[in-house]
Amino acid sequence: MPENRKARKDLLSWKPSPAEVRPDNIPRWHKGAVYHQFPDKKRMREAGPDALLEGWKPSAPLIGRETRVLAVGSCFARHFTLWLAENGFNRDFRGSAYNALLRFGVDFESPAVIAQQFRWAFDELSPESLLWIDKNRQLVAATDEAKCEVRATLEHTDILVLTLGLSEVWYDAVSGEPLWRALTEDLYDPQRHVFRVETVAQTVDWLEAIERIRSRWLPNLRIVFTVSPIPLKTTFRPVSAVTANTVSKAILRAALDEFLRRHAGLVNDRLFYFPAYEMVTQYFVAPFKEDNRHLVPIVPGTVIATFVKHYCEPHLAAHAGDPRSWDETVEKTHRRVHHHAAVGGGDAAARELLVRIAELEEDVTELQAVCDARQRVIDELKHAADDRLRAIHELDAALRAERKAR
């Protein structure tokens, strides 16, 4: 034991010889032609979310008032389309065949299913091989009419924002085709319907399928890829959903990066990456609500503001953020997102916390108003009940008096 303690003391107190450590005796690390350090929190706050766009910015804004933009992928993607619609962009988005994919399946989340939509729309697979069920647990028919509508949508789209959400996918083992989601009990066949986690290589193949169709049939289409920060709601793996989600996002991000490196000549020209995932996971102090899945409004608001700054024409973006453009019936969360997208400046971390406090106070005020309204109803019901009870007592007393008089 004494020898072990001495060895430990010698190890902890070891210092290199001053004769061996001299400035002229220490070689420098080779940093290469490009060198970016991971920023500490102070630098991240000072630089803002723009710092995360290094190497990914378009050379010029892509979106003007006449640009037709479609965002597909998850609920996170809807924030982009709502913001664009409410600020004068995408003017022919509503009331036209252009919104086909929005109605048909904007919540596609896996690269396999998104690629399937491209392959189906451009006649690369038979509708007999498809088994589709929507989030309302209803079967969806792959009709020729729907196919033509989806194809026309893609052909009339200038900018397509594809948000990749997950790597866990259900498949039909007979056809080899992916399913939109898990099936209902009456449709599930354990011998036919299988679950798997897509590999990076498989995910890259699906992205290549999208690019193959884009380059052949949609040469003018520009695709902005993003990865959704929204975690898995449920995993079908025998591990915790937290670890499964980490793997799912890592696969998507690695595959997307490999795909973009393969097509380096098209990056920031036809193919783009917008780092929404990194903004949410690396930039904000507490991006998620208590359910740990949905984002607090300031987060998508800031992400959208950053997107608008670099992808939308400046003279149009400058007019964004007028809350009067929102209908009173629009969901409160979307109104808040819209508001935060138009507000900037100040210390980012402090602003995030102050906004969270303000929103919580607003929620408390609204809840108090609801409680007060319900209390008034309770008071009115009690008053009515008391009146009826008094009437009952009076009738009962009168009846007793009448009986006694007899």
DODOVO-717280 format. One record per residue (C-alpha): residue in three letters; x, y, z. Coordinates in steps of 0.001 Angstrom, whole numbers, plus 500000, padded with zeros to 6 digits. Layout:
BEGIN
AlaXYZ...
//
This chain:
BEGIN
Met500000500000500000Pro502736502540500807Glu504290501839497384Asn500912502444495698Arg500480505765497511Lys503992506834496473Ala503356505865492838Arg500098507834492882Lys501810510874494414Asp504578510727491823Leu502025510462489013Leu499969513435490229Ser502977515633490911Trp504813514851487653Lys505926517859485669Pro507814517940482391Ser511389519039482452Pro511719522786481712Ala514617521943479410Glu512291519883477224Val509430522414477034Arg510608525489475167Pro508664527689472707Asp511056526742469919Asn510626523059470756Ile506778522844470554Pro505329522252467065Arg502040523878466123Trp498944521914465198His498098521941461501Lys494762523747461229Gly494133523329457534Ala492647525901455184Val489322526048457060Tyr489203526231460814His486135526868463015Gln486128526472466773Phe483074525324468698Pro481865528536470377Asp481480528842474108Lys478161530100475472Lys479276533726475589Arg480371533705471957Met477183531884470961Arg475039534556472591Glu477060537370471039Ala477008535890467545Gly473360534848467682Pro471783532068465604Asp473402533440462448Ala476663531855463592Leu475168528413462989Leu474602529199459315Glu478311529390458495Gly478704527606455148Trp474973527097454652Lys473728530551453633Pro472328531073450141Ser474284533570448092Ala471097535587447583Pro467545535480449001Leu465450532742447409Ile461931533773448362Gly459997536726447019Arg456320537532447037Glu455625535380443971Thr457778532433445050Arg455778529277445662Val457024527649448844Leu455924524345450305Ala457079522969453653Val456648519253454254Gly457763517082457117Ser456292517705460555Cys454360520141462702Phe457566522146462912Ala457382522697459136Arg453919524231459457His455361527243461224Phe457209528152458021Thr454130527962455797Leu451952529817458288Trp454478532599458663Leu454871532936454891Ala451122532975454332Glu450499535560457040Asn453187537911455739Gly452242538190452114Phe454309535361450665Asn452901532318448887Arg449955534300447639Asp448603531478445447Phe449139528831448100Arg445532528852449283Gly442537528099447135Ser444492526254444453Ala445807522809443628Tyr449099524021445020Asn448103523020448550Ala447660519348447597Leu450553518066449667Leu449535520250452575Arg446126518570452633Phe447384515175451609Gly450204514655454066Val452291517525455296Asp453189515466458356Phe455398512999456460Glu458464512689458667Ser460773509909457459Pro462971510238454344Ala461624506849453203Val458020508070453126Ile458907511429451574Ala460867509647448843Gln457916507315448336Gln455693510308447585Phe458142511464444914Arg458398507959443424Trp454633507527443390Ala453957510959441898Phe456377510288439043Asp455183506745438251Glu458043504768439737Leu455875502403441760Ser452492500709441538Pro449656501914443787Glu448877498248444573Ser452103498124446587Leu451008500955448873Leu449218500757452202Trp448587504198453603Ile446818505186456799Asp446579508777457995Lys446959510110461523Asn443187509793461983Arg443553506019461451Gln441762506145458113Leu442927504365454980Val444071506644452184Ala443635505493448600Ala446523506088446176Thr444249507232443358Asp445347508566439999Glu443599511838440785Ala445583512244444014Lys448803511314442236Cys448266513936439549Glu447502516525442205Val450699515761444136Arg452773515797440942Ala451255519110439872Thr451985520493443332Leu455654519571443055Glu455895520850439491His454528524233440559Thr456698524552443646Asp459765526791443537Ile461129526144447046Leu460474522911448911Val461341522841452616Leu461761519191453611Thr461909518558457338Leu463235515127458268Gly461844513906461563Leu462659510292462362Ser464544507160461348Glu462145504621462855Val459965503243460069Trp457355500523459575Tyr457579498515456339Asp455496496134454298Ala457799493109453996Val455944491858450902Ser456103495021448787Gly459225496428450447Glu457488499789450696Pro457493501981453823Leu454272502746455678Trp453330506242456741Arg453075505155460369Ala452198502170462522Leu448984500412461497Thr445731499876463341Glu445116496481464942Asp442702495351462216Leu445272496005459462Tyr448415494824461214Asp449845491492460039Pro452862490383462127Gln454111488246459231Arg454032491145456821His454400494445458668Val457803494965460237Phe459508497718462156Arg463083498807461573Val465505501602462282Glu466889502955459033Thr470665502960458731Val472627505962457542Ala473198504202454204Gln469487503469453735Thr468616507064454593Val471163508371452086Asp469580506114449442Trp466173507687450059Leu467652511175449784Glu469341510130446540Ala465971508935445221Ile464493512370445904Glu467428514065444201Arg467268511727441187Ile463632512659440592Arg464271516337441277Ser467134516548438798Arg465197514695436080Trp461669516046436430Leu462013519184438568Pro465308520820437526Asn464243524282438723Leu463091523100442139Arg465248524115445081Ile465103522013448228Val465865523320451698Phe466512520401454047Thr466031520701457781Val465982518207460643Ser463108518474463089Pro464148519044466702Ile460871517526467933Pro461726514246469671Leu460037510906469143Lys456724510622470932Thr457110506854471177Thr459764504349470173Phe459110500756469116Arg462560499710470263Pro463196497914473581Val465159500904474884Ser464272504253476431Ala462641506749474085Val465319509310474986Thr468199507146473739Ala466167505997470730Asn465486509605469802Thr469186510486470025Val470005507700467582Ser467127508608465274Lys468251512231464970Ala471918511251464630Ile471108508950461702Leu469145511668459931Arg471774514316460469Ala474689512074459451Ala472878510825456343Leu471880514337455284Asp475435515589455709Glu476836512672453693Phe474249513280450973Leu475069516988450763Arg478814516276450659Arg478191513943447714His476456516823445919Ala478753519617447046Gly478414521357443683Leu474666521799444243Val474858522985447849Asn473596526560448279Asp472459526497444653Arg469813523787444307Leu470205521971447622Phe470306523806450958Tyr470567522974454623Phe468976525176457237Pro470260524261460746Ala466977524544462644Tyr467857521403464615Glu471137522864465833Met469518526180466681Val466977524522468939Thr469319522050470611Gln472410524258470948Tyr471295527878471090Phe468388528054473524Val468475527658477288Ala465195525740477654Pro463533525228474262Phe460819522740475215Lys457593522997477162Glu456873520783480171Asp455778517933477893Asn459389517886476590Arg458157517672472989His456597520957471971Leu458649524109471608Val457980527280473542Pro456886529953471018Ile460052532053471166Val462045529132469734Pro460263528631466390Gly459815532405466304Thr463580532960466439Val464246530142463986Ile461764531607461512Ala463245535081461941Thr466674533675461079Phe465262531821458095Val463502534930456829Lys466653537021457226His468651534841454860Tyr466058533294452541Cys463488536051451977Glu463910539280450061Pro464811542091452490His462123544542451422Leu459488541864452072Ala460959540603455325Ala461092544185456618His457278544310456618Ala456906541083458561Gly455585540860462056Asp452367542882461922Pro450102541040464352Arg447069542675462777Ser447454540227459881Trp446376537421462210Asp442747536428462435Glu441403536410465972Thr440608532723465618Val444215531748464916Glu445679529519467605Lys447442531441470369Thr450696529502469954His450914530448466283Arg450252534095467131Arg453085533992469625Val455418532340467129His454571535019464607His455209537759467163His458581536373468243Ala459662536025464631Ala459461539791464332Val461266540696467549Gly465021540708467911Gly467872542359469713Gly469175542211473248Asp470951539462475078Ala469541536247473629Ala469593534162476812Ala468109536941478931Arg465463537684476312Glu464509534010476116Leu463953533810479862Leu462116537145480013Val459835536079477179Arg459154532760478916Ile458258534626482116Ala456011537028480194Glu454250534162478451Leu453728532318481723Glu452311535480483246Glu450009535835480254Asp448920532217480687Val448263532813484389Thr446193535899483540Glu444176533945480979Leu443680531048483380Gln442586533467486092Ala440089534999483675Val438740531522482909Cys438540530734486640Asp436778534033487303Ala434273533350484526Arg433577529891485878Gln433268531256489399Arg430655533712488151Val428718530824486606Ile429025528903489879Asp427802531949491827Glu424859532386489461Leu423956528698489735Lys424250528903493523His422047532001493582Ala419465530219491421Ala419689527118493614Asp419284529220496757Asp416207530905495263Arg414670527556494430Leu415536526201497863Arg413860529201499488Ala410815528644497309Ile410765524992498356His410996525983502022Glu408209528547501583Leu405992526025499812Asp406759523442502444Ala405939525921505230Ala402714526910503502Leu401761523276503079Arg402462522538506720Ala400415525591507796Glu397522524506505572Arg397574520980507014Lys397714522364510529Ala394762524658509829Arg392698521659508783
//
